[in-house]
Amino acid sequence: DPSLDLVWSDLELEDFEHIFAILAPLEPLYIPEQPPNAVTRVRFSRRLSHLDWKRFIPYASRVKLVDCFYRDGGGYGILDESAYADLLLTKPLASPLFPRARQLYVDGRFMPYSSWFQVFVSLLHEDLQSLSLYAFEDAVDEVRDFLGEAVWRSPNIVKLYIEGTFGALDRNIGDSLSSSIAKLHRLTTVPRSLAFLLSGKLRRTRGMRRRTAAGSTSAVIKSFGIRRSLFSVETFHPQKFKFIVFCHKTSHTLNITV
């Protein structure tokens, strides 16, 4: 039904309680002394079964975008960790939660919670094309691990966006980022801040050589030769040009957004 395709095409965090209620009824989780303005946490009222998932999959297959960013003041129920644990324990092993999703937005603030982290991983699949991640300082290890999962679960990612404090990322997961990006052979777009981070890490990678070509005062061209691969990083004046990375190994151009 085309109307259902439109209803479930873009899924935000506040929609989770509605789409997962297709699996089984949800009930509020009672928390003593909870403030009246606190977010309501919900859980499944019974254990999920194979028949529940069989009914759920046609709806889940309509989802094209999954937005897991938390927004204050939404007035909606959020699934409790126990509910996500039930999802992970009972879902079909070979199927991601939303098998046809092409875009995924992940809120790193949830990553320290093990069930949330595993749910984010279960949203990765080989047809995913765009991944946006808010990297929270208190979860840099989880962010690093999640990106490692994304490399082999979603190798066809075309666009990768990472927002957050890059000082922490540079110190903790910069090496993982630089090695991961070389494995995403279809990648075409990353944020400029990530490009600066990667260029710095590539310069320090063992077995690389650096040479600088002449250019105008507003343009510095740096080339880094890597075993079996060559990355050329062109750094232009940010107010006039885009930051572009050429990956000669796969003949792809990474258009760094400004």
PyRosetta script that sets phi, psi and omega in degrees:
from pyrosetta import init, pose_from_sequence

init()
pose = pose_from_sequence("DPSLDLVWSDLELEDFEHIFAILAPLEPLYIPEQPPNAVTRVRFSRRLSHLDWKRFIPYASRVKLVDCFYRDGGGYGILDESAYADLLLTKPLASPLFPRARQLYVDGRFMPYSSWFQVFVSLLHEDLQSLSLYAFEDAVDEVRDFLGEAVWRSPNIVKLYIEGTFGALDRNIGDSLSSSIAKLHRLTTVPRSLAFLLSGKLRRTRGMRRRTAAGSTSAVIKSFGIRRSLFSVETFHPQKFKFIVFCHKTSHTLNITV")
pose.set_psi(1, 119.0)
pose.set_omega(1, -179.0)
pose.set_phi(2, -59.1)
pose.set_psi(2, -31.6)
pose.set_omega(2, -179.5)
pose.set_phi(3, -66.1)
pose.set_psi(3, -37.6)
pose.set_omega(3, 176.6)
pose.set_phi(4, -68.5)
pose.set_psi(4, -33.8)
pose.set_omega(4, 176.4)
pose.set_phi(5, -58.8)
pose.set_psi(5, -41.2)
pose.set_omega(5, -179.9)
pose.set_phi(6, -70.6)
pose.set_psi(6, -38.7)
pose.set_omega(6, -178.2)
pose.set_phi(7, -62.6)
pose.set_psi(7, -42.3)
pose.set_omega(7, -173.2)
pose.set_phi(8, -103.7)
pose.set_psi(8, 5.7)
pose.set_omega(8, -176.6)
pose.set_phi(9, -60.5)
pose.set_psi(9, -50.6)
pose.set_omega(9, 179.6)
pose.set_phi(10, -108.5)
pose.set_psi(10, 118.2)
pose.set_omega(10, -175.1)
pose.set_phi(11, -113.4)
pose.set_psi(11, 117.6)
pose.set_omega(11, 176.6)
pose.set_phi(12, -102.2)
pose.set_psi(12, 169.7)
pose.set_omega(12, -175.8)
pose.set_phi(13, -58.1)
pose.set_psi(13, -37.3)
pose.set_omega(13, -179.8)
pose.set_phi(14, -70.0)
pose.set_psi(14, -13.4)
pose.set_omega(14, 177.8)
pose.set_phi(15, -88.0)
pose.set_psi(15, -11.2)
pose.set_omega(15, -176.1)
pose.set_phi(16, -58.9)
pose.set_psi(16, -41.4)
pose.set_omega(16, -177.2)
pose.set_phi(17, -65.0)
pose.set_psi(17, -25.0)
pose.set_omega(17, -179.7)
pose.set_phi(18, -82.3)
pose.set_psi(18, -44.9)
pose.set_omega(18, -177.7)
pose.set_phi(19, -73.7)
pose.set_psi(19, -34.8)
pose.set_omega(19, 179.2)
pose.set_phi(20, -77.5)
pose.set_psi(20, -16.2)
pose.set_omega(20, 173.1)
pose.set_phi(21, -68.1)
pose.set_psi(21, -16.3)
pose.set_omega(21, 174.3)
pose.set_phi(22, -66.2)
pose.set_psi(22, -31.1)
pose.set_omega(22, 177.9)
pose.set_phi(23, -68.6)
pose.set_psi(23, -50.5)
pose.set_omega(23, -179.1)
pose.set_phi(24, -163.5)
pose.set_psi(24, 154.1)
pose.set_omega(24, 178.7)
pose.set_phi(25, -57.9)
pose.set_psi(25, 144.2)
pose.set_omega(25, 177.7)
pose.set_phi(26, -105.0)
pose.set_psi(26, 148.3)
pose.set_omega(26, 177.9)
pose.set_phi(27, -132.6)
pose.set_psi(27, 147.3)
pose.set_omega(27, 179.8)
pose.set_phi(28, -66.8)
pose.set_psi(28, 143.9)
pose.set_omega(28, 178.3)
pose.set_phi(29, -91.4)
pose.set_psi(29, 121.0)
pose.set_omega(29, -178.5)
pose.set_phi(30, -76.9)
pose.set_psi(30, 124.5)
pose.set_omega(30, 177.4)
pose.set_phi(31, -122.9)
pose.set_psi(31, 115.3)
pose.set_omega(31, -178.6)
pose.set_phi(32, -58.0)
pose.set_psi(32, 140.5)
pose.set_omega(32, 176.5)
pose.set_phi(33, 59.5)
pose.set_psi(33, 30.0)
pose.set_omega(33, 177.0)
pose.set_phi(34, -75.6)
pose.set_psi(34, 132.2)
pose.set_omega(34, 178.6)
pose.set_phi(35, -59.5)
pose.set_psi(35, 147.5)
pose.set_omega(35, -177.2)
pose.set_phi(36, -62.8)
pose.set_psi(36, -25.4)
pose.set_omega(36, -178.9)
pose.set_phi(37, -95.0)
pose.set_psi(37, 8.0)
pose.set_omega(37, -179.0)
pose.set_phi(38, -72.3)
pose.set_psi(38, 155.1)
pose.set_omega(38, 177.6)
pose.set_phi(39, -67.4)
pose.set_psi(39, 133.4)
pose.set_omega(39, 178.8)
pose.set_phi(40, -77.7)
pose.set_psi(40, 124.9)
pose.set_omega(40, 176.7)
pose.set_phi(41, -97.0)
pose.set_psi(41, 138.3)
pose.set_omega(41, -177.3)
pose.set_phi(42, -124.7)
pose.set_psi(42, 157.7)
pose.set_omega(42, 178.7)
pose.set_phi(43, -143.5)
pose.set_psi(43, 167.2)
pose.set_omega(43, 178.8)
pose.set_phi(44, -73.4)
pose.set_psi(44, 141.3)
pose.set_omega(44, -177.9)
pose.set_phi(45, -80.7)
pose.set_psi(45, -10.9)
pose.set_omega(45, 177.7)
pose.set_phi(46, -153.7)
pose.set_psi(46, 170.3)
pose.set_omega(46, 179.7)
pose.set_phi(47, -73.4)
pose.set_psi(47, 141.6)
pose.set_omega(47, -179.1)
pose.set_phi(48, -78.8)
pose.set_psi(48, 147.8)
pose.set_omega(48, -178.2)
pose.set_phi(49, -121.9)
pose.set_psi(49, 172.3)
pose.set_omega(49, 177.4)
pose.set_phi(50, -61.0)
pose.set_psi(50, -38.7)
pose.set_omega(50, 179.5)
pose.set_phi(51, -65.6)
pose.set_psi(51, -33.9)
pose.set_omega(51, 176.6)
pose.set_phi(52, -61.4)
pose.set_psi(52, -44.8)
pose.set_omega(52, -179.5)
pose.set_phi(53, -68.7)
pose.set_psi(53, -34.7)
pose.set_omega(53, 177.8)
pose.set_phi(54, -63.4)
pose.set_psi(54, -36.6)
pose.set_omega(54, 177.4)
pose.set_phi(55, -73.8)
pose.set_psi(55, -32.2)
pose.set_omega(55, -174.1)
pose.set_phi(56, -77.3)
pose.set_psi(56, -36.7)
pose.set_omega(56, -171.1)
pose.set_phi(57, -56.5)
pose.set_psi(57, -41.7)
pose.set_omega(57, 177.8)
pose.set_phi(58, -59.5)
pose.set_psi(58, -32.6)
pose.set_omega(58, 176.5)
pose.set_phi(59, -75.4)
pose.set_psi(59, -44.2)
pose.set_omega(59, -179.6)
pose.set_phi(60, -61.8)
pose.set_psi(60, -30.5)
pose.set_omega(60, -178.6)
pose.set_phi(61, -72.3)
pose.set_psi(61, -12.0)
pose.set_omega(61, 178.0)
pose.set_phi(62, -83.7)
pose.set_psi(62, -14.0)
pose.set_omega(62, -175.2)
pose.set_phi(63, -76.6)
pose.set_psi(63, 126.8)
pose.set_omega(63, 179.0)
pose.set_phi(64, -109.6)
pose.set_psi(64, -24.7)
pose.set_omega(64, -179.5)
pose.set_phi(65, -134.6)
pose.set_psi(65, 131.6)
pose.set_omega(65, 178.1)
pose.set_phi(66, -120.2)
pose.set_psi(66, 116.3)
pose.set_omega(66, -178.1)
pose.set_phi(67, -110.1)
pose.set_psi(67, 105.2)
pose.set_omega(67, -176.6)
pose.set_phi(68, -98.9)
pose.set_psi(68, 22.7)
pose.set_omega(68, 179.0)
pose.set_phi(69, -82.1)
pose.set_psi(69, 133.1)
pose.set_omega(69, 178.4)
pose.set_phi(70, -84.3)
pose.set_psi(70, 132.9)
pose.set_omega(70, 179.0)
pose.set_phi(71, -121.9)
pose.set_psi(71, 128.3)
pose.set_omega(71, -179.0)
pose.set_phi(72, -66.5)
pose.set_psi(72, 150.3)
pose.set_omega(72, 174.0)
pose.set_phi(73, 70.5)
pose.set_psi(73, 25.7)
pose.set_omega(73, -177.4)
pose.set_phi(74, -78.6)
pose.set_psi(74, -23.1)
pose.set_omega(74, -179.1)
pose.set_phi(75, 67.5)
pose.set_psi(75, 34.4)
pose.set_omega(75, -178.1)
pose.set_phi(76, -127.7)
pose.set_psi(76, 164.7)
pose.set_omega(76, 177.6)
pose.set_phi(77, -88.2)
pose.set_psi(77, 142.3)
pose.set_omega(77, 178.6)
pose.set_phi(78, -115.8)
pose.set_psi(78, 136.7)
pose.set_omega(78, -177.3)
pose.set_phi(79, -64.5)
pose.set_psi(79, 135.2)
pose.set_omega(79, 177.5)
pose.set_phi(80, -73.8)
pose.set_psi(80, 160.5)
pose.set_omega(80, 179.1)
pose.set_phi(81, -57.7)
pose.set_psi(81, -34.4)
pose.set_omega(81, 179.3)
pose.set_phi(82, -63.6)
pose.set_psi(82, -34.1)
pose.set_omega(82, 177.9)
pose.set_phi(83, -67.2)
pose.set_psi(83, -41.6)
pose.set_omega(83, 178.0)
pose.set_phi(84, -67.5)
pose.set_psi(84, -34.4)
pose.set_omega(84, 176.1)
pose.set_phi(85, -62.7)
pose.set_psi(85, -40.4)
pose.set_omega(85, 176.7)
pose.set_phi(86, -62.9)
pose.set_psi(86, -40.7)
pose.set_omega(86, 178.0)
pose.set_phi(87, -58.3)
pose.set_psi(87, -48.2)
pose.set_omega(87, -175.1)
pose.set_phi(88, -69.2)
pose.set_psi(88, -33.3)
pose.set_omega(88, -178.1)
pose.set_phi(89, -75.3)
pose.set_psi(89, -26.7)
pose.set_omega(89, -171.6)
pose.set_phi(90, -111.1)
pose.set_psi(90, -14.8)
pose.set_omega(90, -175.9)
pose.set_phi(91, -69.2)
pose.set_psi(91, 153.1)
pose.set_omega(91, 175.9)
pose.set_phi(92, -57.6)
pose.set_psi(92, 132.3)
pose.set_omega(92, -173.2)
pose.set_phi(93, -62.2)
pose.set_psi(93, -37.7)
pose.set_omega(93, -173.5)
pose.set_phi(94, -84.8)
pose.set_psi(94, -2.0)
pose.set_omega(94, -174.0)
pose.set_phi(95, -116.3)
pose.set_psi(95, 130.3)
pose.set_omega(95, 170.6)
pose.set_phi(96, -70.0)
pose.set_psi(96, 165.1)
pose.set_omega(96, -178.4)
pose.set_phi(97, -60.9)
pose.set_psi(97, -42.0)
pose.set_omega(97, -179.7)
pose.set_phi(98, -128.8)
pose.set_psi(98, 87.8)
pose.set_omega(98, -167.4)
pose.set_phi(99, -67.1)
pose.set_psi(99, -16.3)
pose.set_omega(99, -178.9)
pose.set_phi(100, -112.4)
pose.set_psi(100, 11.9)
pose.set_omega(100, 177.6)
pose.set_phi(101, -66.8)
pose.set_psi(101, 135.4)
pose.set_omega(101, 179.7)
pose.set_phi(102, -106.9)
pose.set_psi(102, -23.0)
pose.set_omega(102, -179.4)
pose.set_phi(103, -126.5)
pose.set_psi(103, 138.4)
pose.set_omega(103, -179.2)
pose.set_phi(104, -135.7)
pose.set_psi(104, 128.0)
pose.set_omega(104, 176.2)
pose.set_phi(105, -114.6)
pose.set_psi(105, 122.6)
pose.set_omega(105, -174.1)
pose.set_phi(106, -118.5)
pose.set_psi(106, 130.9)
pose.set_omega(106, 177.9)
pose.set_phi(107, -95.5)
pose.set_psi(107, 109.4)
pose.set_omega(107, -176.1)
pose.set_phi(108, -65.0)
pose.set_psi(108, -14.2)
pose.set_omega(108, 179.1)
pose.set_phi(109, -64.5)
pose.set_psi(109, -23.3)
pose.set_omega(109, -179.9)
pose.set_phi(110, -87.1)
pose.set_psi(110, -11.8)
pose.set_omega(110, -169.9)
pose.set_phi(111, -63.9)
pose.set_psi(111, -31.0)
pose.set_omega(111, 177.5)
pose.set_phi(112, -62.6)
pose.set_psi(112, -17.3)
pose.set_omega(112, 177.9)
pose.set_phi(113, -86.4)
pose.set_psi(113, 120.0)
pose.set_omega(113, -170.0)
pose.set_phi(114, -58.4)
pose.set_psi(114, -40.9)
pose.set_omega(114, -178.9)
pose.set_phi(115, -66.0)
pose.set_psi(115, -41.7)
pose.set_omega(115, 177.0)
pose.set_phi(116, -60.3)
pose.set_psi(116, -45.3)
pose.set_omega(116, -178.9)
pose.set_phi(117, -58.3)
pose.set_psi(117, -45.7)
pose.set_omega(117, -179.3)
pose.set_phi(118, -66.9)
pose.set_psi(118, -33.5)
pose.set_omega(118, 175.9)
pose.set_phi(119, -64.8)
pose.set_psi(119, -44.2)
pose.set_omega(119, 177.5)
pose.set_phi(120, -58.6)
pose.set_psi(120, -42.2)
pose.set_omega(120, 178.6)
pose.set_phi(121, -63.1)
pose.set_psi(121, -38.6)
pose.set_omega(121, -179.1)
pose.set_phi(122, -69.3)
pose.set_psi(122, -13.6)
pose.set_omega(122, 176.7)
pose.set_phi(123, -85.0)
pose.set_psi(123, -11.0)
pose.set_omega(123, 178.4)
pose.set_phi(124, -81.1)
pose.set_psi(124, 138.5)
pose.set_omega(124, 175.2)
pose.set_phi(125, -158.6)
pose.set_psi(125, 169.4)
pose.set_omega(125, -168.4)
pose.set_phi(126, -71.1)
pose.set_psi(126, -16.5)
pose.set_omega(126, 179.1)
pose.set_phi(127, -93.3)
pose.set_psi(127, -0.5)
pose.set_omega(127, 177.8)
pose.set_phi(128, -65.3)
pose.set_psi(128, 134.0)
pose.set_omega(128, -175.6)
pose.set_phi(129, -113.3)
pose.set_psi(129, -25.5)
pose.set_omega(129, -176.3)
pose.set_phi(130, -135.8)
pose.set_psi(130, 129.2)
pose.set_omega(130, 179.3)
pose.set_phi(131, -127.0)
pose.set_psi(131, 123.0)
pose.set_omega(131, 175.8)
pose.set_phi(132, -117.8)
pose.set_psi(132, 130.0)
pose.set_omega(132, -173.9)
pose.set_phi(133, -132.9)
pose.set_psi(133, 125.7)
pose.set_omega(133, 171.2)
pose.set_phi(134, -91.0)
pose.set_psi(134, 113.7)
pose.set_omega(134, -175.0)
pose.set_phi(135, -93.4)
pose.set_psi(135, 113.8)
pose.set_omega(135, -177.9)
pose.set_phi(136, -94.2)
pose.set_psi(136, 137.4)
pose.set_omega(136, -174.2)
pose.set_phi(137, -57.5)
pose.set_psi(137, -35.2)
pose.set_omega(137, -177.1)
pose.set_phi(138, -78.3)
pose.set_psi(138, 0.8)
pose.set_omega(138, -177.7)
pose.set_phi(139, -131.7)
pose.set_psi(139, 34.0)
pose.set_omega(139, -175.7)
pose.set_phi(140, -65.1)
pose.set_psi(140, -35.1)
pose.set_omega(140, 178.3)
pose.set_phi(141, -65.8)
pose.set_psi(141, -41.7)
pose.set_omega(141, 178.9)
pose.set_phi(142, -66.5)
pose.set_psi(142, -38.6)
pose.set_omega(142, 177.4)
pose.set_phi(143, -61.6)
pose.set_psi(143, -44.6)
pose.set_omega(143, 177.9)
pose.set_phi(144, -59.8)
pose.set_psi(144, -46.1)
pose.set_omega(144, -179.7)
pose.set_phi(145, -65.1)
pose.set_psi(145, -38.8)
pose.set_omega(145, -179.8)
pose.set_phi(146, -65.0)
pose.set_psi(146, -42.4)
pose.set_omega(146, 178.1)
pose.set_phi(147, -64.4)
pose.set_psi(147, -34.6)
pose.set_omega(147, 175.1)
pose.set_phi(148, -63.3)
pose.set_psi(148, -39.2)
pose.set_omega(148, 176.0)
pose.set_phi(149, -66.1)
pose.set_psi(149, -39.5)
pose.set_omega(149, -177.0)
pose.set_phi(150, -63.3)
pose.set_psi(150, -34.0)
pose.set_omega(150, -176.6)
pose.set_phi(151, -60.6)
pose.set_psi(151, -43.6)
pose.set_omega(151, -176.3)
pose.set_phi(152, -97.2)
pose.set_psi(152, -21.6)
pose.set_omega(152, 176.7)
pose.set_phi(153, -84.0)
pose.set_psi(153, -30.1)
pose.set_omega(153, -177.7)
pose.set_phi(154, -129.9)
pose.set_psi(154, 65.4)
pose.set_omega(154, -175.6)
pose.set_phi(155, -70.9)
pose.set_psi(155, -10.1)
pose.set_omega(155, -177.3)
pose.set_phi(156, -98.6)
pose.set_psi(156, 17.7)
pose.set_omega(156, 177.1)
pose.set_phi(157, -60.0)
pose.set_psi(157, 130.1)
pose.set_omega(157, 179.8)
pose.set_phi(158, -100.3)
pose.set_psi(158, -38.1)
pose.set_omega(158, -177.4)
pose.set_phi(159, -123.1)
pose.set_psi(159, 130.7)
pose.set_omega(159, 179.4)
pose.set_phi(160, -128.0)
pose.set_psi(160, 119.4)
pose.set_omega(160, 179.3)
pose.set_phi(161, -120.6)
pose.set_psi(161, 129.8)
pose.set_omega(161, 177.1)
pose.set_phi(162, -129.4)
pose.set_psi(162, 123.1)
pose.set_omega(162, 177.4)
pose.set_phi(163, -115.4)
pose.set_psi(163, 150.7)
pose.set_omega(163, 178.9)
pose.set_phi(164, 146.2)
pose.set_psi(164, -163.0)
pose.set_omega(164, -179.7)
pose.set_phi(165, -90.6)
pose.set_psi(165, 105.5)
pose.set_omega(165, -173.6)
pose.set_phi(166, -76.9)
pose.set_psi(166, -11.8)
pose.set_omega(166, 173.1)
pose.set_phi(167, -61.8)
pose.set_psi(167, -44.9)
pose.set_omega(167, 179.0)
pose.set_phi(168, -68.2)
pose.set_psi(168, -40.6)
pose.set_omega(168, -179.1)
pose.set_phi(169, -65.2)
pose.set_psi(169, -39.5)
pose.set_omega(169, -178.9)
pose.set_phi(170, -61.6)
pose.set_psi(170, -35.3)
pose.set_omega(170, -176.7)
pose.set_phi(171, -80.3)
pose.set_psi(171, -32.3)
pose.set_omega(171, -169.8)
pose.set_phi(172, -107.6)
pose.set_psi(172, -39.5)
pose.set_omega(172, -173.3)
pose.set_phi(173, -129.2)
pose.set_psi(173, 12.3)
pose.set_omega(173, 179.7)
pose.set_phi(174, -59.1)
pose.set_psi(174, -42.0)
pose.set_omega(174, 179.4)
pose.set_phi(175, -62.7)
pose.set_psi(175, -39.7)
pose.set_omega(175, 178.9)
pose.set_phi(176, -66.4)
pose.set_psi(176, -38.8)
pose.set_omega(176, 178.8)
pose.set_phi(177, -62.8)
pose.set_psi(177, -45.5)
pose.set_omega(177, -176.7)
pose.set_phi(178, -65.7)
pose.set_psi(178, -35.6)
pose.set_omega(178, 177.8)
pose.set_phi(179, -76.3)
pose.set_psi(179, -33.4)
pose.set_omega(179, -179.0)
pose.set_phi(180, -69.4)
pose.set_psi(180, -41.1)
pose.set_omega(180, -174.7)
pose.set_phi(181, -64.5)
pose.set_psi(181, -29.1)
pose.set_omega(181, 178.2)
pose.set_phi(182, -69.3)
pose.set_psi(182, -20.8)
pose.set_omega(182, -179.5)
pose.set_phi(183, -89.3)
pose.set_psi(183, -14.7)
pose.set_omega(183, 178.7)
pose.set_phi(184, -90.3)
pose.set_psi(184, 82.7)
pose.set_omega(184, -169.7)
pose.set_phi(185, -71.1)
pose.set_psi(185, -14.4)
pose.set_omega(185, 179.2)
pose.set_phi(186, -99.1)
pose.set_psi(186, 0.9)
pose.set_omega(186, -176.5)
pose.set_phi(187, -63.5)
pose.set_psi(187, 132.2)
pose.set_omega(187, 178.9)
pose.set_phi(188, -123.4)
pose.set_psi(188, -20.4)
pose.set_omega(188, -173.2)
pose.set_phi(189, -140.4)
pose.set_psi(189, 128.2)
pose.set_omega(189, 172.4)
pose.set_phi(190, -138.8)
pose.set_psi(190, 159.4)
pose.set_omega(190, 179.5)
pose.set_phi(191, -71.5)
pose.set_psi(191, 153.8)
pose.set_omega(191, -178.2)
pose.set_phi(192, -59.8)
pose.set_psi(192, -39.3)
pose.set_omega(192, -179.6)
pose.set_phi(193, -60.7)
pose.set_psi(193, -36.0)
pose.set_omega(193, 177.1)
pose.set_phi(194, -70.7)
pose.set_psi(194, -34.5)
pose.set_omega(194, 179.1)
pose.set_phi(195, -63.8)
pose.set_psi(195, -41.4)
pose.set_omega(195, 176.8)
pose.set_phi(196, -61.2)
pose.set_psi(196, -42.8)
pose.set_omega(196, 179.0)
pose.set_phi(197, -61.5)
pose.set_psi(197, -46.3)
pose.set_omega(197, -178.1)
pose.set_phi(198, -65.5)
pose.set_psi(198, -41.4)
pose.set_omega(198, -179.2)
pose.set_phi(199, -62.1)
pose.set_psi(199, -38.5)
pose.set_omega(199, 177.6)
pose.set_phi(200, -65.4)
pose.set_psi(200, -39.4)
pose.set_omega(200, 179.8)
pose.set_phi(201, -70.9)
pose.set_psi(201, -37.7)
pose.set_omega(201, 179.6)
pose.set_phi(202, -63.5)
pose.set_psi(202, -34.9)
pose.set_omega(202, 179.6)
pose.set_phi(203, -63.4)
pose.set_psi(203, -30.5)
pose.set_omega(203, -175.3)
pose.set_phi(204, -96.4)
pose.set_psi(204, 1.7)
pose.set_omega(204, -179.0)
pose.set_phi(205, -72.3)
pose.set_psi(205, 136.0)
pose.set_omega(205, -178.3)
pose.set_phi(206, -64.8)
pose.set_psi(206, 143.4)
pose.set_omega(206, 176.9)
pose.set_phi(207, 82.0)
pose.set_psi(207, 16.5)
pose.set_omega(207, -179.0)
pose.set_phi(208, -111.0)
pose.set_psi(208, 151.9)
pose.set_omega(208, 176.0)
pose.set_phi(209, -122.2)
pose.set_psi(209, 152.7)
pose.set_omega(209, -176.4)
pose.set_phi(210, -123.3)
pose.set_psi(210, 139.2)
pose.set_omega(210, 172.9)
pose.set_phi(211, -142.9)
pose.set_psi(211, 144.1)
pose.set_omega(211, -177.0)
pose.set_phi(212, -115.1)
pose.set_psi(212, 128.4)
pose.set_omega(212, 178.7)
pose.set_phi(213, -95.6)
pose.set_psi(213, 154.2)
pose.set_omega(213, -179.7)
pose.set_phi(214, -68.2)
pose.set_psi(214, 148.4)
pose.set_omega(214, 178.8)
pose.set_phi(215, -160.3)
pose.set_psi(215, 178.1)
pose.set_omega(215, 178.8)
pose.set_phi(216, -73.4)
pose.set_psi(216, 174.0)
pose.set_omega(216, -177.9)
pose.set_phi(217, -65.9)
pose.set_psi(217, -21.7)
pose.set_omega(217, -178.7)
pose.set_phi(218, -98.3)
pose.set_psi(218, 4.3)
pose.set_omega(218, -178.2)
pose.set_phi(219, -138.8)
pose.set_psi(219, 128.5)
pose.set_omega(219, 175.6)
pose.set_phi(220, -123.7)
pose.set_psi(220, 124.5)
pose.set_omega(220, -177.5)
pose.set_phi(221, -108.4)
pose.set_psi(221, 123.6)
pose.set_omega(221, -179.8)
pose.set_phi(222, -123.2)
pose.set_psi(222, 136.1)
pose.set_omega(222, 178.7)
pose.set_phi(223, -121.0)
pose.set_psi(223, 138.3)
pose.set_omega(223, -179.3)
pose.set_phi(224, -124.9)
pose.set_psi(224, 118.1)
pose.set_omega(224, 179.0)
pose.set_phi(225, -90.9)
pose.set_psi(225, 124.8)
pose.set_omega(225, -179.8)
pose.set_phi(226, -117.6)
pose.set_psi(226, 150.6)
pose.set_omega(226, 176.7)
pose.set_phi(227, -54.5)
pose.set_psi(227, 126.3)
pose.set_omega(227, 179.1)
pose.set_phi(228, 64.1)
pose.set_psi(228, 6.3)
pose.set_omega(228, -175.9)
pose.set_phi(229, -155.5)
pose.set_psi(229, 153.3)
pose.set_omega(229, 177.7)
pose.set_phi(230, -140.3)
pose.set_psi(230, 124.6)
pose.set_omega(230, 175.7)
pose.set_phi(231, -111.0)
pose.set_psi(231, 132.2)
pose.set_omega(231, 173.6)
pose.set_phi(232, -114.1)
pose.set_psi(232, 124.7)
pose.set_omega(232, -178.2)
pose.set_phi(233, -110.8)
pose.set_psi(233, 117.4)
pose.set_omega(233, 178.1)
pose.set_phi(234, -104.1)
pose.set_psi(234, 120.2)
pose.set_omega(234, -178.5)
pose.set_phi(235, -107.5)
pose.set_psi(235, 108.8)
pose.set_omega(235, -179.7)
pose.set_phi(236, -105.0)
pose.set_psi(236, 168.1)
pose.set_omega(236, 176.2)
pose.set_phi(237, -59.3)
pose.set_psi(237, 120.4)
pose.set_omega(237, -171.3)
pose.set_phi(238, -62.3)
pose.set_psi(238, -21.0)
pose.set_omega(238, -179.2)
pose.set_phi(239, -84.2)
pose.set_psi(239, -10.3)
pose.set_omega(239, -175.1)
pose.set_phi(240, -119.0)
pose.set_psi(240, -29.7)
pose.set_omega(240, -172.7)
pose.set_phi(241, -132.6)
pose.set_psi(241, 171.3)
pose.set_omega(241, 173.1)
pose.set_phi(242, -93.5)
pose.set_psi(242, 158.2)
pose.set_omega(242, 176.6)
pose.set_phi(243, -92.2)
pose.set_psi(243, 120.1)
pose.set_omega(243, -172.3)
pose.set_phi(244, -123.7)
pose.set_psi(244, 136.6)
pose.set_omega(244, 175.5)
pose.set_phi(245, -119.7)
pose.set_psi(245, 126.6)
pose.set_omega(245, 177.6)
pose.set_phi(246, -101.7)
pose.set_psi(246, 129.2)
pose.set_omega(246, 176.1)
pose.set_phi(247, -108.5)
pose.set_psi(247, 99.2)
pose.set_omega(247, -173.7)
pose.set_phi(248, -70.2)
pose.set_psi(248, -24.7)
pose.set_omega(248, -177.1)
pose.set_phi(249, -61.4)
pose.set_psi(249, -40.7)
pose.set_omega(249, -176.5)
pose.set_phi(250, -111.2)
pose.set_psi(250, 5.1)
pose.set_omega(250, 178.9)
pose.set_phi(251, 58.3)
pose.set_psi(251, 35.1)
pose.set_omega(251, 177.0)
pose.set_phi(252, -111.9)
pose.set_psi(252, 152.0)
pose.set_omega(252, 175.9)
pose.set_phi(253, -112.3)
pose.set_psi(253, 128.1)
pose.set_omega(253, 176.2)
pose.set_phi(254, -92.5)
pose.set_psi(254, 109.3)
pose.set_omega(254, 179.3)
pose.set_phi(255, -85.8)
pose.set_psi(255, 107.1)
pose.set_omega(255, -175.7)
pose.set_phi(256, -82.8)
pose.set_psi(256, 116.9)
pose.set_omega(256, -176.8)
pose.set_phi(257, -69.5)
pose.set_psi(257, 144.6)
pose.set_omega(257, -178.6)
pose.set_phi(258, -110.6)
pose.dump_pdb("model.pdb")
